[in-house]
Amino acid sequence: LADVLVRENKYSEAEQLRNQVLAIDRRVIGAEAPDTLAAMGSLGVTLSYEKQYAKAENVFQEALQVAQRSSDKGNMAGAWYNYACATAVAGHRDQAIEYLQKAADIGDNDLATMAQDEDLKSLRLDPRFTALIAQAKARTAGPATN
């Protein structure tokens, strides 16, 4: 429902739902669970849409700390990816590219799908973004065989 509310530009309502989901996830499955980190990412991106980037940064700093404690590379890559989305939404393209690169460096091969991510649409004409997509696709394809 929160995703629908974001698409309808009802960010305040979406934020309320995302906060509720995050609170439930923390209580039921724990702070370091991948779904909890995903909920933090969704909240942070929603805050960026609401032009509350400072609050979003706090959420992402916490998410990165939690992901680091979990020692799961996927959690860390996902946290950087979501932070990049929020940063792009806020109009900070250089930071967004930097954070996407961090996600890629950790090994997020799913970055090839970022070309369609609506949160990253402000980056689509940036040659650095195009290079990141090509890099991710090449990693996903693996070495060429003869």
C-alpha positions in Angstrom: 0.0 0.0 0.0 2.9 2.4 0.8 4.3 1.8 -2.7 0.9 2.8 -4.2 0.8 5.9 -2.0 4.3 6.9 -3.1 3.3 6.5 -6.8 0.2 8.8 -6.0 2.5 11.4 -4.4 0.9 10.8 -1.0 4.2 10.7 0.8 3.1 11.6 4.3 0.6 8.7 4.3 3.3 6.4 2.9 5.7 7.5 5.5 3.3 6.6 8.3 2.8 3.1 6.9 6.5 2.6 6.3 7.2 3.6 10.0 4.6 1.1 11.1 6.2 -1.7 9.0 9.7 -0.8 10.2 8.5 -0.9 13.9 6.9 -4.3 13.4 9.9 -5.7 11.5 12.3 -4.6 14.3 10.1 -6.2 16.9 9.2 -9.4 15.1 12.1 -10.4 12.9 14.9 -8.2 14.4 16.9 -5.2 13.4 19.4 -7.1 11.3 17.0 -9.0 9.2 17.1 -8.3 5.4 13.4 -7.3 5.4 14.0 -4.8 8.2 16.9 -3.2 6.3 14.6 -3.1 3.2 11.9 -1.4 5.3 14.5 1.2 6.4 15.5 1.8 2.8 11.9 2.3 1.8 11.3 4.7 4.6 14.5 6.7 3.7 13.5 7.0 0.0 10.0 8.1 1.0 11.5 10.7 3.3 13.5 12.0 0.3 10.4 12.3 -1.8 8.9 14.3 1.1 12.0 16.7 0.9 13.2 15.5 4.3 16.6 14.4 3.2 18.3 15.1 6.5 15.9 12.6 8.2 16.5 10.2 5.3 20.3 10.4 5.9 19.8 9.5 9.5 17.8 6.4 8.5 20.5 5.4 6.0 23.3 5.9 8.5 21.6 3.6 10.9 20.9 1.1 8.1 24.5 1.0 7.1 25.6 0.4 10.7 23.1 -2.4 11.1 24.1 -3.9 7.7 27.8 -3.7 8.7 27.1 -5.6 11.9 25.3 -8.3 10.1 28.4 -9.0 7.9 26.1 -10.0 5.1 27.4 -8.5 1.8 23.9 -8.4 0.4 22.6 -6.4 3.3 25.4 -3.8 2.9 25.0 -3.6 -0.9 21.2 -3.2 -0.5 21.7 -0.4 2.1 24.1 1.5 -0.3 21.7 1.0 -3.2 18.7 2.3 -1.3 20.8 5.2 0.0 21.7 6.0 -3.6 18.0 6.0 -4.6 17.2 8.4 -1.8 20.1 10.6 -2.7 19.1 10.7 -6.4 15.5 11.6 -5.4 16.9 14.5 -3.4 18.8 15.7 -6.4 22.4 14.9 -5.2 23.6 13.1 -8.3 27.3 12.9 -7.5 26.6 11.2 -4.1 24.0 8.9 -5.7 26.6 7.7 -8.3 29.1 7.2 -5.5 26.7 5.1 -3.4 25.7 3.0 -6.4 29.4 2.4 -7.1 29.8 1.3 -3.4 26.9 -1.2 -3.9 28.5 -2.5 -7.1 31.9 -2.8 -5.5 30.4 -4.9 -2.7 29.1 -7.2 -5.4 25.5 -6.2 -6.1 25.1 -7.7 -9.5 21.4 -6.8 -9.5 22.4 -3.3 -10.4 21.7 -4.1 -14.0 18.0 -3.5 -13.2 18.7 0.0 -11.9 18.1 1.4 -15.4 14.4 1.0 -14.8 14.3 2.1 -11.2 12.1 5.2 -11.0 14.0 6.5 -8.0 17.1 6.8 -10.2 15.5 8.4 -13.2 17.4 11.7 -12.5 20.6 9.8 -13.3 19.6 8.2 -16.6 21.4 10.8 -18.8 24.6 10.8 -16.7 27.4 8.9 -18.4 28.7 7.6 -15.1 25.3 6.0 -14.5 25.4 4.4 -18.0 28.9 3.1 -17.2 27.7 1.6 -13.9 24.9 -0.3 -15.7 27.3 -1.6 -18.3 29.7 -2.7 -15.5 26.9 -4.5 -13.7 25.7 -6.3 -16.8 29.2 -7.4 -17.6 29.7 -8.8 -14.1 26.3 -10.6 -14.4 27.2 -12.1 -17.8 30.5 -13.4 -16.4 33.6 -14.2 -18.5 33.2 -14.8 -22.2 33.6 -18.4 -23.3 35.1 -19.6 -26.6 
